[in-house]
């Protein structure tokens, strides 16, 4: 029996139909594999690739002599890869015990369904190695860097420290974050669906770029010595805190800034010993930490007291209302409107010229000078000297000046401003203003950062700081240097005198607010050599017990400092 | 001279379609290579033997080839007497799945455990249906041209289809069986109009269902198993973690293959991203490793296979033989088309394996038995008209 023709036709129809469908499917494949190829390839690569970042080494902080003040040490980051974990309980138990973590905390992270979950960073290398030794599948120990401060608490409030992600938290570490932090690298690996890395495919690496090394003007030797002296003064005078600031008045470079008590940069979250943290709320604890981290030279203001007479004298000389030889008479007080402002010497200084009045730190004379200048002009000088602006030091959180409004300055206010009361400035502001008065009249910007180098030592960035010239005339500046040298040679600052050196300076004893609390701030601002200042130092002792006069307790601190650093600086200059 | 004539006659009696055999052997061999490529990584992980799936498949293929040659030696009319028996046995075997002999895998009870050998009754049902319909159509003779005959042939496979669908929860096999029946009926009946009308109605119904489901998407969250599959088909990326997962992973594999592929063995998606890549989704890994080039080459091989079957069907010595071959052709063609369509997300996802290439022992054995029957039909072809 022969098959009918229609059967054959129909079979051919089926074949042709199939052929058409195959053509459509082939077209679909062309669309997917040519037109959509990029889209799906990318999606697939995202699925197959695992990213692991490689931390960049943070730049170091290096002092003027090349001593490393902030360095990195190797620590470990422990993470888990969910897909690779075989024995969940063993992993949780091991991580809890080795890392000293809460079980709930670890369990939550181990059980979380993510590609890779970080358990803890900044783990000591020994602990990290111990965990790696356990060879637990799914547990990954990566090495990275942790900030390390070789001198522990030295210049703690200046340098600052870094947090868990190696980011700066306070101090220079914050200010220079962009230079220090570097650029993270990346490891791209191909993995299977379980997250197991495929060795055969190899890895794609983007190398990290280390942060730049920050070079600062701070001199570790001077800083060390300043810290020692500050500690000594704090202990002998049972003071609350002592700050010593050493800077180059010519260019604003800060050589030392000690604020005792300092704190341990390697354990910045540990409150000082003896602090009772039990029963402390989280906020109270944070407040205590913030207080511990405060840099008194920059973050806090105070009434400068008699050291401010330098500014009044300079303003008077500039205005031409007073000269060195002008003669005054001090009866022990002065009447301003209905107020009787007393001199610190009860009987009065009697007859004296302006230089002698400065040596005596005579209040009535400076009130007289202030009144001669007048409120408006005095305020303008205040502004011209830069006292209303911040110094723009390269540290975060600088406090501004607290000053009367121009229209509110009456006779009494003007009188008190003249000898440094009724307003507040920061120690760095005082040091900078006096620097500009004695250095020939150039308002400098105080700073630490000088330049940044790359890993190979090439300089990537040199910092320049603005200088405002002719804040006072060269003549006034010379007169001020002379008068202040007299203060140390024969006046209230003679405790700062060192045989064989020309030293200028001014003492101050200010009362802290509220008045009458019996709390004082003793301070001294000195510079040397008096004819051509190379270094300026401010010592501020907060709330000393017993004798509290700046001339008695702060001046000797600066003398001791100068005794050591002047020969040292001469030697440095010689070299 | 008579000597020569009789020799020639003997030669024609022993006609053997080597082209078909070669195509089938090529697909089998290629399938084994791809099964090793796709499964070795996962097999090494889970069974500590990279060749675990390759060994099992090779064994099934060898057994299948033996059966193919045996069946090829048996004249195909021998099977005609078992047509009704085959229909009944298929039905019984499907019912047996629900007894203790049944085996569950991947959440579906589709397999029978027969003394260490596991087989899908649906595979037997396909073969049984081809045989039964071929013999039925031959017996009906001219009455197939009547409307009654047309509907008889259309209704006969229904019980089996429904059983496969509902009892073994295997809609794709039910569709294949029904499809085979429709194609055989199409060839047996001289009419075209009825098929065109039915085809259009089916397409319209399918479109309506899809439209209805996509509209309901916002309405109620409960669409059931298959409804969600359709939504995942329309937008696999929106269902990436659920029903669209497998499809999306297959698309990643296909798309990332590009024109020339990543090279044999270089697939990334087989490393656990596309679960059980050696099964239904093996074509996507072929695309990933061998690219558009390899994929089109494989499609061409299947076109050649279907072409050979067409030639054999057209030259079959009688209607029974032709219909047997048409059934087998329908089976292969439907399965290849549906598989590639699913893998490329041209139609909603449903589990259909790629003939001769996908992993699956009972499937490859029955496919080879069917090839054996075709070879047997081919043997009856007279090389010369006389």
Interface residues (C-beta under 8 A of the other chain):
Chain A: X1 X3 X4 X6 X7 X8 X10 X11 X12 X13 X14 X15 X18 X19 X21 X22 X24 X25 X26 X28 X29 X30 X32 X33 X34 X36 X37 X39 X40 X41 X43 X44 X45 X47 X48 X190 X192 X193 X194 X198
Chain B: X41 X183 X186 X187 X188 X190 X251 X252 X253 X254 X255 X256 X257 X258 X259 X268 X269 X271 X272 X273 X287 X291 X292 X295 X296 X299 X302 X303 X306 X307 X310 X313 X314 X316 X318 X319 X322 X326 X329 X330 X333 X337 X340 X341 X344 X346
